[in-house]
Amino acid sequence: MLDQSYERRLLRQKNGQSSIISPESSPSTHQNFLTPVNSPSKNSYGDRFIPTRAGANWDTSLSMIQDNSKSPGQTKKPKDTTTESGKDGITYNCLLKNELLGADIEDIKEQPEERKAFSPVDRKNLFQYRVRRSNSLNGSSSPYSISPVSSKSQKLLRSPRKAARKISKIPFKVLDAPELQDDFYLNLVDWSSTNILSVGLGTCVYLWSACTSQVTRLCDLSPDGDSVTSVSWAERGHLVAVGTHKGYVQVWDVAANKRVSVVEGHSARVGALAWNSDIVSSGSRDRLILQRDVRTPCTVPDKKLAGHRQEVCGLKWSPDNQYLASGGNDNKLFVWNLNSVVPVQTYTEHLAAVKAIAWSPHHHGLLASGGGTADRCIRFWNTLTGQPMQCVDTGSQVCNLAWSRHASELVSTHGYSQNQILVWKYPTLTQVAKLTGHSYRVLYLEAKSALNLFTSIR
């Protein structure tokens, strides 16, 4: 027989009255009245709004959401887009944008490593509350096409792909260089425009032909009790300047195999040399930079540049031969113009000796410089405005810098403590390649072409 209270609640429910669960009722009784049998409202509504999801692919759409779970101090490792898998990933992402977001991408272009802001396409809502019109309505693709993708995606898949450049990590030539001095401030290697390499070993200068692999000895300074501290080829490739420990600059004619002239004026070793047409500039431990036109018979230098307070260890002329950059052991980088005797620009941001200097052949007025062990940074300067630009910490001593002639890339060699060769892409400053194998610091570097390098160590 039913309980009277239970029977009264059941009758009220059938009559359309609201049911109230009394405390006396048992838990098993509660479960029978959680959901009403008949709703007093004429209109029926769902418990939540369900948007239309026609054509949505949640696996691919949700993967575009940024991962914000990392802490602010953590940085995301950039994707390597130089490999085949990286190129395939870019193609796949562009294809998804075409099909899901209507991006209309027809050609694969180089994508940046990290996007600073989302494009308008990326800001579209992933949850679509209405069905998007078909591309066939606006004539972008034929309704009779048998392809599963749109016409834009078909053009994207047919677009030519640039083959990834492969950089060999194995040296194509290894030369024996005995008696090569282990001195950060010297410049004992230079490559001529005629594909001849000059190397200063002890008291002698040797020439190696890259065409014939023949080795010849240019000069020997042992009768004078002197040694080689720097070498540099002239632009036309038939004259080579040799700096000595006693402070002389000898100019030799390679074709005639004879000494043309001797420039005096330095009181200490000459560790840096640079040519500007027929003018040779020399930097010495006596803190002076001397310039002389080798066509004049006078042995006295034409100009003295005084500005550094310690040894001058780096010299480079700009591609237009209008500006000379000099670096010294006083951690300073100076820029001189063709007619000045005082520096027109001074940069003091480096914390160690500035030996590595390179002018960009692609960007007018762009100068790169590298610091020693206490600095480890490669810095870029806009010499047109005198303003500093990017800076990257390499983690080791920067010994040399060289720009590629065919691409906007920079090669750097390093000493303490990683002894490696790095290839950088400018202006993103991403590493294109890392070359290892040297067991000691890479003190000398000469670049003949994009990545045709000669490096030597002690």
Beta strands, then each sheet from edge to edge (+ up, - down):
strand 1: 189-191
strand 2: 196-201
strand 3: 204-209
strand 4: 215-220
strand 5: 228-233
strand 6: 239-244
strand 7: 249-253
strand 8: 258-263
strand 9: 270-276
strand 10: 279-284
strand 11: 288-293
strand 12: 303-306
strand 13: 312-317
strand 14: 323-328
strand 15: 333-337
strand 16: 345-347
strand 17: 354-359
strand 18: 366-371
strand 19: 377-382
strand 20: 387-393
strand 21: 398-403
strand 22: 409-414
strand 23: 421-425
strand 24: 430-435
strand 25: 442-447
strand 26: 453-457
sheet 1: 1+ 2- 3+ 4-
sheet 2: 5+ 6- 7+ 8-
sheet 3: 9+ 10- 11+ 12-
sheet 4: 13+ 14- 15+ 16-
sheet 5: 17+ 18- 19+ 20-
sheet 6: 21+ 22- 23+ 24-
sheet 7: 25+ 26-
end
